[in-house]
Amino acid sequence: MIKETIGTLETSLSHEILICIIVIIVLVLNLRASVVIASMLPIAMLSTFIIMRYTGIAANIVALSGIAIAIGVMVDVGVVFVESIIRYMEMPENRGVRKGKAMVNLIYKAVSEVSGAIATAMITTIVSFLPVFAMEAQEGKMFSPLAYTKTYALASAFVLGLILLPTLSYILFSVRIDSKRIRKVLNYILIAAGVLLSVLYSNIPALGLTAVGLNNLLAHRWKKPGISNYINIGIALVVATYFLAEEWLPMGPQKGIIVNLLFVTGCIAIILALLWLLVIYYERILRWCLNNRWKFMLLPIATILCGILIWKRIGQEFMPSLNEGSFLLMPTSMPHTGIEQNLNYIEALDKRLAAIPEVETAIGKWGRVNSALDPAPAQMFENTINYRPEYILNEDGKRERFKVNRKGKYLLRNGGTYNPADGFRLIPADSLIPDRKGDYFRQWRPEIKNTDDIWQQIVNVTHLPGLTSAPKL
């Protein structure tokens, strides 16, 4: 379960990075700038892990959550620095400045102009976490790793933004290949590399390299010189979206990559459209707010009042409900029930629970153990139920693909096949053939959509005369 949880969090981090790359590409509309900003994310995360190693912070769920929270701010650092550099490059007096000392001075001025504001923003965010650093006892052990890792991530992003980002910007923005022959050769290499990678690894997004190479070769046919660059940006956006859809699969693997890709594309299109509307109408909105100050102030006042009302009525709990892959069933028998009848109850519960296909193990306890720390009465049952993950996972806690034939049937090691359309049947992982080009194997029946459905199956089979029902735990 620990590996599964860590694997889920690592997958979420990769999804977050892909989403950030997509947003960067759309907002910046410059592939070189997008590469500079996106390159900061993995380097800043690796530097955070290095600092964690030497300060004794374990890479647990809470610590990794701190990095996940900080990713957005890390991207902001790169966007602000690079946008400032691009703005300086587009100034009339700096047109044509791409190399040498003049380019170095340009980057220095651009970074120096915004570094003070960025430093203030970083320090403000870090200072806001001082109360978390001061926590003690259980809450301190739980939440202090989050504050440390977020602080490390922000500090790493800021330092890299001051040191690494200007260097990368100089290298990427100053590279110009003037020879048409060399450009043509490099584009042919891109085309060949895309086709080769797609054939060898059955990787469709690799064809993006081929598309970029073809677009560069045909760039002279466009009347406007910027069209080719926008096409390359579109190709990069499509590839990043495909990777996100393939890794995320929000509609489920059974829906196929096309449905998932359309869903992810729709979500990204709606969010970015709203963002662009805000950018386009920002000046108009700002002028209205300044001209109607008291009307605008009604919005924050209403927000504060609603927030106070909700805060007073909201429930409080130290630990949130966690999906740990298990349930605890705690029914009780009648006070007059004898020992023999209770033993029959616990045996019947274990057998009925084990018969549910989604249940992996079910272990029951009746009464209390020989300990003063167990206050359970003799009529109480405690059944610990571990259910199977929806899809078979590998050792790293990530979904694993298995080999299928052209008809979509899973190939078994004994030479047989299994077709889920012919009826549900549990197949052990060691009976299937792992294949990175195959399909994921679902371990739940078609009618089981989520964990609530599993709990309902548990409730249905544990109705026994003389036993009370139990809440979901």
Protein Blocks (a to p, Z undefined) as FASTA:
>chain_A
ZZmmmmmmmmmmmmmmmmmmmmmmmmnopaklmmmmmmmmmmmmmmmmmmmmmnopacbf
klmmmmmmmmmmmmmmmmmmmmmmmmmmmpmklgoiaghjklmmmmmmmmmmmmmmmmmm
mmmmmmmmmmmmmpgcjllmmmmmmmmmmmmmmmmmmmmmmmmmmmmmmmmmmpccfblk
lmmmmmmmmmmmmmmmmmmnopaklmmmmmmmmmmmmmmmpmblklmmmmmmmmmmmmmm
mmmmmmnomnojklojmlmmmmmmmmmmmmmmmmmmmmmmmmmmmmmmmmmmmlmmmmmm
mmmmmmmmmmmmpccdfbdcddehpacddddddfklcfklmmmmmmmmmmmmmmpmklmb
dcddehjdddfklmcdfkbccdddddddfbdcdfkopacdddddfkopacdfkopacdfk
lopcdddfklpccdfklccddfbdfklmbfmlmmmmmmmmmpcghiacdddZZ
